[in-house]
Amino acid sequence: MFGIPGRVVRSRNEPNEVLEHGKLPDPQGQALEDLKERIEHLEAELQALKEERVISVSTPSRPY
């Protein structure tokens, strides 16, 4: 039932309907996976910036 007044939006009279709970989407799991990937990306970017900084600091600059 949906809405006011209620109306049927889906009937459950299908005799062979199988509920496959293992195939349901996992929004929390996906959000955690997205955050994990974002953290890995940011850590790699931070490492690259650190390495760039070390290279620029160790290389003496020439006055013009």
C-alpha positions in Angstrom: 0.0 0.0 0.0 1.1 3.5 -0.8 -0.3 7.0 -0.2 -3.5 8.4 1.2 -5.9 6.9 0.3 -3.9 3.7 0.2 -3.4 2.0 -3.2 -1.7 -1.2 -4.1 1.6 -0.7 -5.8 2.8 -4.3 -5.9 1.0 -7.5 -5.3 2.7 -10.3 -3.4 0.6 -13.0 -4.9 3.4 -14.3 -7.1 3.8 -18.0 -6.1 7.4 -18.5 -7.1 8.8 -15.2 -5.8 12.2 -15.9 -4.1 13.7 -13.3 -1.8 17.4 -13.1 -2.4 18.6 -11.2 0.6 22.3 -11.8 -0.3 21.8 -9.7 -3.5 20.4 -6.6 -1.8 22.4 -3.4 -2.1 24.6 -2.4 0.8 24.6 1.4 0.9 26.6 1.5 4.2 29.2 -0.9 2.8 29.4 1.0 -0.4 29.9 4.3 1.5 32.7 2.7 3.6 34.4 1.4 0.4 34.1 4.8 -1.2 35.7 6.5 1.9 38.5 3.8 1.9 39.3 4.6 -1.8 39.2 8.3 -1.1 41.6 8.0 1.8 44.0 5.9 -0.2 43.9 8.5 -3.0 44.6 11.3 -0.5 47.4 9.4 1.2 49.0 8.8 -2.2 48.7 12.5 -3.1 50.1 13.5 0.3 53.1 11.2 -0.2 53.8 12.6 -3.7 53.7 16.2 -2.3 56.0 15.2 0.6 58.5 13.6 -1.9 58.2 16.7 -4.1 59.0 18.9 -1.1 62.0 16.9 -0.1 63.4 17.0 -3.6 62.9 20.8 -3.9 64.4 21.4 -0.4 67.5 19.2 -1.1 68.2 20.8 -4.5 70.0 24.1 -3.9 68.4 27.0 -5.8 70.6 29.2 -7.9 70.4 32.9 -7.4 69.8 34.8 -10.6 
